[in-house]
Amino acid sequence: MITKETPRRLDPQKVVDSALAIADDEGPAAVTLRRLAQLHGVTPMALYRHFKDKDDLLAALGDRLLASVVLPEPTDERWDVQLHKLLTAFVAALRTHPRLADLTLPRILRIEPGLNFAERALELLTEGGFSTDDAAEIGRQSICTLIALVSTDPMTREATDPVEREDSLRMKRAALSALPPRKYPLVTASADTLVCSSSNDRYYGLGIDLVVAGICGVQNKE
């Protein structure tokens, strides 16, 4: 008697897990439905039941990052202090998958975690004295800046293999250090940091500080 094999049940969340792992190692371009189907032992058609195309899958990756943002509880602290903590929470979530940071921008106003984040940011900005329209514009530009901060992290743009990464960084530092110091005294003196920050925490901390300081500077001009 011939029995039919029971079709393998596909968990879309596990597909997203696999896609995240591929994107972390090779970038979003390496994520394909065919490759994921092979990894999960199913036909590509099985994936199309959950994701209509690659863009839909990438949107799910952006949603995963936004869902991982842990919103700080409101406190009695100044609005800018609370805003700093909120933006820090956003960046912390993006840092877990820096190559996918760009995927969050088009999803913020389309899913509940993103809307909750946006609403809280706008609350704090209006509390700081900005009009609703100004708060929206400042909020949008600030988020774009922080996404760029994560996606252009020098370490993110390097090879994932530690040996290859260190070789690449060494060559870049050597190239800057070889410049004539009389002509470029500051560039050659800061070659190490220009190529790659000595501390990722300092890199991101300074970036968030600059965004919040810029917002406060705009507020003080009005």
C-alpha positions as CSV (number, residue, x, y, z in Angstrom):
1,M,0.0,0.0,0.0
2,I,1.4,3.4,-1.0
3,T,0.9,6.2,1.5
4,K,1.3,9.9,0.8
5,E,4.0,11.7,2.7
6,T,2.5,14.4,5.0
7,P,3.5,17.9,3.7
8,R,6.0,19.6,5.9
9,R,4.3,22.4,7.9
10,L,6.1,25.7,7.4
11,D,6.5,28.2,10.2
12,P,6.8,31.7,8.7
13,Q,8.6,32.9,11.8
14,K,11.3,30.3,11.4
15,V,11.6,31.4,7.7
16,V,12.2,35.0,9.0
17,D,14.8,33.7,11.4
18,S,16.7,32.0,8.5
19,A,16.4,35.1,6.4
20,L,17.8,37.2,9.2
21,A,20.8,34.9,9.6
22,I,21.5,35.0,5.8
23,A,21.1,38.8,5.7
24,D,23.4,39.3,8.7
25,D,26.2,37.3,7.0
26,E,25.7,38.3,3.4
27,G,23.4,41.2,3.2
28,P,19.7,41.4,2.2
29,A,20.5,40.8,-1.5
30,A,21.5,37.3,-0.6
31,V,18.0,36.5,0.7
32,T,15.9,34.7,-1.8
33,L,12.7,32.7,-1.5
34,R,14.3,29.8,-3.5
35,R,17.3,29.6,-1.1
36,L,15.0,29.7,2.0
37,A,12.8,27.0,0.5
38,Q,15.9,24.8,0.1
39,L,16.9,25.5,3.7
40,H,13.5,24.5,5.0
41,G,13.1,21.5,2.7
42,V,10.0,22.8,0.9
43,T,9.1,24.0,-2.5
44,P,9.2,27.8,-3.3
45,M,5.5,27.6,-3.7
46,A,5.2,26.8,0.0
47,L,6.8,30.1,0.9
48,Y,4.5,32.0,-1.4
49,R,1.6,31.0,0.8
50,H,3.1,33.2,3.5
51,F,5.1,35.8,1.5
52,K,3.9,37.1,-1.8
53,D,7.4,38.0,-3.0
54,K,10.8,38.9,-1.8
55,D,9.8,42.5,-0.9
56,D,7.1,41.0,1.3
57,L,9.7,38.9,3.1
58,L,12.0,41.8,3.5
59,A,9.1,43.8,5.0
60,A,8.7,41.0,7.5
61,L,12.4,41.4,8.5
62,G,11.9,45.1,9.0
63,D,8.8,44.3,11.1
64,R,10.9,41.9,13.3
65,L,13.4,44.7,14.1
66,L,10.7,47.2,15.0
67,A,8.9,44.7,17.2
68,S,12.1,44.3,19.2
69,V,12.3,48.0,20.1
70,V,11.7,48.2,23.9
71,L,10.0,51.5,24.6
72,P,11.1,53.1,27.8
73,E,8.3,53.8,30.3
74,P,7.4,57.5,30.6
75,T,9.0,59.3,33.6
76,D,9.1,62.7,35.2
77,E,12.5,63.5,33.5
78,R,12.9,66.3,30.9
79,W,11.5,65.6,27.5
80,D,14.9,65.6,25.9
81,V,16.3,63.1,28.4
82,Q,13.3,60.8,27.7
83,L,13.8,61.3,24.0
84,H,17.4,60.3,24.2
85,K,16.4,57.1,26.0
86,L,13.7,56.4,23.3
87,L,16.1,56.9,20.4
88,T,18.7,54.8,22.2
89,A,16.2,52.0,22.4
90,F,15.5,52.3,18.7
91,V,19.2,52.2,17.8
92,A,19.8,49.2,20.2
93,A,17.2,47.2,18.3
94,L,18.7,48.1,14.9
95,R,22.2,47.2,16.1
96,T,21.2,43.6,16.4
97,H,20.9,43.4,12.6
98,P,22.7,46.5,11.3
99,R,22.6,45.4,7.6
100,L,18.8,45.5,7.8
101,A,18.4,48.9,9.4
102,D,17.1,50.5,6.2
103,L,14.2,48.0,6.1
104,T,12.6,49.6,9.1
105,L,12.0,53.1,7.7
106,P,9.0,52.2,5.3
107,R,7.5,50.0,8.0
108,I,7.4,52.4,11.0
109,L,4.0,53.8,10.1
110,R,2.5,50.5,8.9
111,I,2.7,48.2,11.9
112,E,1.7,48.7,15.6
113,P,5.2,48.6,17.2
114,G,6.4,51.3,14.7
115,L,3.3,53.4,15.3
116,N,3.7,53.1,19.1
117,F,7.3,54.3,18.7
118,A,6.3,57.2,16.4
119,E,3.5,58.3,18.7
120,R,5.8,58.3,21.7
121,A,8.5,60.3,19.8
122,L,5.9,62.9,18.7
123,E,4.6,63.2,22.3
124,L,8.0,64.0,23.6
125,L,8.7,66.5,20.8
126,T,5.4,68.4,21.3
127,E,6.1,68.4,25.0
128,G,9.4,70.1,24.1
129,G,7.5,72.9,22.5
130,F,7.4,71.9,18.8
131,S,4.2,72.2,16.8
132,T,2.7,68.9,15.5
133,D,4.0,69.6,12.0
134,D,7.5,70.5,13.2
135,A,7.6,67.5,15.5
136,A,6.7,65.2,12.6
137,E,9.4,66.7,10.3
138,I,12.1,66.6,13.1
139,G,11.1,63.1,14.1
140,R,11.3,61.8,10.5
141,Q,14.7,63.4,9.8
142,S,16.0,62.2,13.2
143,I,15.0,58.6,12.5
144,C,16.5,58.7,9.0
145,T,19.8,60.0,10.6
146,L,19.9,57.2,13.1
147,I,19.1,54.5,10.5
148,A,22.0,55.9,8.5
149,L,24.2,55.8,11.6
150,V,23.5,52.1,12.0
151,S,23.7,51.1,8.3
152,T,27.0,53.0,7.7
153,D,28.7,51.7,10.8
154,P,32.2,51.0,9.6
155,M,32.2,47.5,11.1
156,T,29.0,46.7,9.3
157,R,30.5,47.4,6.0
158,E,33.4,45.1,6.5
159,A,33.6,41.4,5.9
160,T,32.1,39.2,8.5
161,D,35.1,36.9,8.7
162,P,37.3,38.2,11.5
163,V,40.6,37.7,9.7
164,E,39.4,39.3,6.4
165,R,37.9,42.2,8.4
166,E,41.1,42.9,10.3
167,D,43.2,42.7,7.1
168,S,40.8,45.1,5.4
169,L,41.0,47.6,8.3
170,R,44.7,47.3,8.5
171,M,45.1,48.2,4.8
172,K,42.8,51.2,5.2
173,R,44.6,52.5,8.2
174,A,48.0,52.0,6.5
175,A,46.7,54.0,3.4
176,L,45.8,57.0,5.6
177,S,48.9,56.8,7.7
178,A,51.0,56.8,4.6
179,L,49.7,60.2,3.6
180,P,52.2,63.1,4.0
181,P,51.7,64.3,7.6
182,R,52.8,67.9,6.8
183,K,49.8,68.2,4.4
184,Y,47.3,66.2,6.4
185,P,48.4,66.3,10.0
186,L,45.0,65.7,11.5
187,V,44.0,63.0,9.1
188,T,47.1,60.9,9.6
189,A,47.0,61.4,13.4
190,S,43.4,60.2,13.6
191,A,43.7,57.4,10.9
192,D,42.6,54.6,13.3
193,T,39.4,56.3,14.3
194,L,38.6,57.6,10.8
195,V,38.7,54.0,9.5
196,C,36.8,52.5,12.4
197,S,35.8,53.7,15.8
198,S,37.7,52.1,18.7
199,S,34.4,51.6,20.5
200,N,31.1,50.8,19.0
201,D,29.3,52.1,22.1
202,R,31.1,55.4,21.8
203,Y,30.2,55.5,18.1
204,Y,26.5,55.1,18.7
205,G,26.4,57.1,21.9
206,L,28.0,60.1,20.2
207,G,25.6,59.7,17.2
208,I,22.5,59.8,19.4
209,D,23.9,62.7,21.4
210,L,24.4,64.7,18.2
211,V,20.8,64.0,17.1
212,V,19.3,65.1,20.4
213,A,21.6,68.1,20.7
214,G,20.6,69.1,17.2
215,I,16.9,68.9,18.1
216,C,17.4,70.9,21.3
217,G,19.3,73.5,19.2
218,V,16.4,73.9,16.8
219,Q,14.0,74.2,19.7
220,N,16.1,76.9,21.3
221,K,16.2,78.9,18.1
222,E,12.4,79.2,18.0
